[in-house]
């Protein structure tokens, strides 16, 4: 993820980031740097870090990583984020959430 930090100033759309505090592949410090850069470059964003969760906390088919409360909250954030930012237009279909 850090190798993409140099590209953040080019982002032209809102960003939703859902992370976990125990993810070894994306450490919490990296998430914090990402959020700081998004703020610095004026990129609209929502970042949430779920406590006591690891990578793939959303994966309900794997009881070793699945965190139901975090997944439920994350899904709610995703649907709200899409409803807010995924506007319909002449080349898009209406989506219901």
Order of alpha helices (4+ residues) and beta strands (2+ residues): beta-alpha-beta-alpha
